Amino acid sequence: MKPALKPALKAFGAAAAACAALNASAATVTIATLNNPDMIELKKLSPAFEKANPDIKLNWVILEENVLRQRATTDITTGSGQFDVMTIGAYETPQWGKRGWLSPLTNLPASYDLNDVVKTARDGLSYNGTLFALPFYVESSMTFYRKDLFAAKGLKMPDNPTYEQIAQFADKLTDKSAGTYGICLRGKAGWGENMAYVTTLVNTFGGRWFDEQWHAQLTSPEWKKAVSFYVDLLKKDGPPGASSNGFNENLTLMSSGKCGMWIDATVAAGMLYNKQQSQIADKVGFAAAPTQVTPNGSHWLWAWALAIPKTSKQQDAAKKFIEWATSKEYIEMVAKDEGWASVPPGTRQSTYQRPEYKQAAPFADFVLKAIETADPTHPTLKPVPYTGVQFVGIPEFQSFGTVVGQSISGAVAGQMTVDQALTAGNAAADRAVRQAGLQK
């Protein structure tokens, strides 16, 4: 018996050596992404990509949204090359592409079907006609509400509510003894957290960040009216600790039945309608994001997208991964794993043509329309020198937007008045654009 074992052992040894050699030569792709449910699902399904590409190993760095933005910005501006793939958005992509910090995504294979990708998303992730990121999901904003609570109080949500109506509904829905709050809104400080929502609120109240000469407008009557409305509404009808709640925290509150209404990203629809993730899946209603003085800029346009920094040493492997993660095939994988309601929305026309998706996601056409009608080039009632609905499309916004967010979060927490918050914010915004040489 012993001599017969030798060839088998030799063969096993050779296979092990080959396997070790393959692992040693495998390209490691380090991915920086955020801790949103859609990204967690991507990590969960990614072994399928590694199995199909045994020469590529994925290394995940999953971060809270504000931290991800900070880490990605530091990495790209210093050229340290920590990450091969970054999850960035419609704010960063054109700016970083313009500066030559991202690899252009050209020569995509025909099978990727780039024309199937929603044009709004492609345009938002391009600079001078060159694509610099592939959209993982695209969103606008909308109003979610509890149909059962509305029915119990004899209320009817209009298709296009006003903020006045929202405030009236919130008052009637709040039942603190039952642990139900009339409304949940972002309060957590950050240019992409509370300020993404607050900017749409200010827009629809007729306000703007800057006038045409780049003078900050945060002390204008429109800002004061909008932010006072927001602070008063959260203090009266919001959950405790609202100043700490961002997208994820409010998603948890809404899906566990604590909120009567929630105005936030359309991407949440798939999570709220998913019976495995939401206790209110059969009780969710939806309407357009509310308006007040003008519909301009009342609902945002955002894409979370995957981009490759120029500093990555694994360009080909990184590109192969982001093509897979944003493909039609990946959408099919999520549908099999989580159900059609939970597939990444807003990216591909073909998703919206699937009967299975339309059946599972009653919000599908509504969301696509919101994405297609959000207009970053005309985000306000009065003219402005910038583009962007829920952000100002200049590099300095990341810094002063967060400073303003901290002040407004402080007003929600009762640490300062709205006037104090806006005066401090106005000074920060003015200083930033003056130093950038933008002010006329």
C-alpha positions, 0 to 999 in steps of 0.5 A, spaced: 500 500 500 505 504 501 508 505 494 501 506 491 500 512 496 507 516 493 504 518 486 497 521 490 501 525 495 506 528 489 499 530 486 496 533 492 503 536 493 503 539 486 496 542 487 497 545 493 503 548 491 499 551 485 494 553 489 499 557 493 502 560 487 495 562 485 494 566 492 501 569 492 500 572 485 492 574 486 491 581 485 488 584 492 483 589 490 481 594 497 474 597 496 472 603 501 465 603 502 459 605 506 455 601 511 448 602 508 444 595 507 445 595 499 453 595 500 453 590 506 449 586 500 454 587 495 460 584 500 455 578 502 455 576 494 462 578 492 464 571 494 461 569 487 465 574 484 472 571 487 470 564 485 469 566 478 475 570 478 480 566 482 486 571 481 482 577 484 482 577 492 477 582 495 479 586 501 473 590 504 473 597 508 466 598 510 465 605 514 460 610 516 458 615 511 461 621 514 468 617 515 468 614 508 467 621 505 473 623 510 478 617 508 476 617 501 478 625 500 484 624 504 486 618 500 485 621 493 488 628 495 494 625 498 495 620 493 496 615 498 493 609 494 490 605 500 484 604 496 483 600 489 475 602 489 472 607 492 464 608 493 463 616 492 458 620 489 455 625 484 458 630 488 466 628 488 466 624 481 466 630 476 470 634 481 475 628 482 475 626 474 477 634 472 483 634 477 485 627 474 485 623 480 480 618 477 481 613 472 476 614 466 472 608 465 472 607 457 472 601 453 467 598 457 465 591 454 459 591 449 456 586 454 456 591 460 451 595 456 452 602 458 446 605 454 442 601 459 444 605 464 440 611 466 442 617 462 441 622 468 446 617 472 451 617 467 451 624 466 452 626 473 458 621 474 462 624 468 466 630 466 467 633 459 463 627 457 468 622 460 465 617 465 469 616 471 465 612 476 459 607 475 453 607 478 451 602 484 445 605 486 441 612 484 436 615 488 432 622 489 428 623 495 421 622 497 416 621 503 414 615 506 408 614 511 404 609 515 398 608 511 395 604 517 396 610 522 393 615 517 387 611 516 386 610 524 386 618 524 382 619 518 388 622 514 389 622 507 396 623 504 396 627 497 400 625 492 404 632 492 404 634 499 406 641 502 410 642 508 404 645 511 400 639 510 406 635 513 407 639 519 399 638 520 399 630 519 406 630 524 402 633 530 396 628 529 400 622 528 405 623 534 403 619 540 409 619 545 406 614 550 406 609 544 413 610 542 410 613 535 413 620 533 409 624 527 416 625 523 423 622 522 428 627 519 436 627 518 439 631 524 446 628 524 451 633 522 454 632 515 454 635 508 451 629 506 447 627 512 443 633 515 445 638 509 442 633 504 435 634 506 436 641 509 438 644 502 432 641 499 427 644 504 431 651 503 430 650 496 423 649 496 422 654 501 425 659 496 432 659 498 439 658 496 446 657 498 449 663 494 447 669 490 449 670 483 456 674 486 457 668 491 455 672 497 452 667 502 445 667 503 444 663 510 441 669 514 436 670 508 428 670 510 428 664 506 433 660 510 430 662 517 423 660 515 425 653 512 430 652 518 426 654 524 420 650 521 425 644 521 427 645 528 421 646 531 418 640 527 423 635 530 423 638 537 415 637 537 414 631 533 421 628 532 424 622 536 428 623 542 436 624 540 434 627 533 440 631 532 444 624 532 440 620 527 442 620 519 439 615 514 441 609 517 438 611 524 432 613 521 431 607 517 431 603 523 426 607 526 421 607 520 422 600 519 421 598 526 414 602 526 416 608 530 415 614 525 409 616 522 412 619 516 419 619 514 422 624 508 429 621 505 432 617 500 428 613 495 433 607 496 429 606 502 423 604 499 426 597 497 428 596 504 421 598 507 418 594 503 422 588 504 418 583 509 425 580 512 428 587 514 421 591 515 416 590 520 411 595 516 412 592 509 405 591 508 403 598 511 408 603 507 405 608 503 409 613 499 408 620 496 413 626 492 418 630 497 414 635 500 414 642 496 412 649 499 414 656 495 417 652 489 418 645 486 425 647 484 430 643 488 425 640 492 427 633 491 435 631 490 439 627 485 444 622 488 448 616 486 453 612 490 458 610 485 464 605 484 470 609 482 478 607 481 483 612 483 489 613 479 493 611 484 491 604 484 496 599 482 490 594 481 487 598 475 485 592 471 482 587 477 478 593 480 475 595 473 473 588 472 470 588 479 466 594 478 463 592 472 461 586 475 458 590 481 454 594 477 452 589 472 445 586 470 447 580 472 449 583 479 442 585 479 439 578 478 443 576 484 440 581 489 433 579 486 435 571 488 437 573 494 433 578 497 427 579 492 426 584 487 424 590 491 431 590 494 435 590 488 439 597 487 435 602 484 435 607 479 441 605 475 438 601 469 432 602 464 432 594 464 430 593 471 424 598 470 422 594 464 422 587 468 415 585 470 417 582 477 420 588 479 414 592 478 410 587 481 415 587 487 416 594 487 410 598 487 414 605 487 418 603 481 415 608 476 415 613 481 422 613 483 424 613 476 420 619 475 423 623 481 430 621 479 429 623 472 425 630 474 431 632 479 434 638 476 441 639 478 442 645 473 436 649 476 436 647 483 433 653 486 427 659 485 432 664 484 438 664 479 445 661 482 452 660 480 452 653 482 450 646 480 447 641 485 440 640 488 442 638 495 450 640 495 454 646 492 458 643 486 465 646 488 470 643 492 470 647 498 462 645 500 465 639 503 468 643 508 463 649 509 457 644 508 459 640 514 460 646 519 453 649 517 451 642 518 454 642 525 451 648 527 444 646 525 444 640 528 446 644 534 440 648 533 436 641 533 439 639 540 437 646 543 445 648 544 444 654 540 438 658 536 436 658 529 439 665 528 446 663 531 446 657 527 445 661 521 449 667 522 455 662 524 454 658 518 453 664 513 460 666 515 463 660 514 460 659 507 462 666 505 469 665 508 470 659 504 468 662 497 472 668 498 478 664 499 477 660 493 476 667 489 469 666 487 466 672 490 465 677 485 
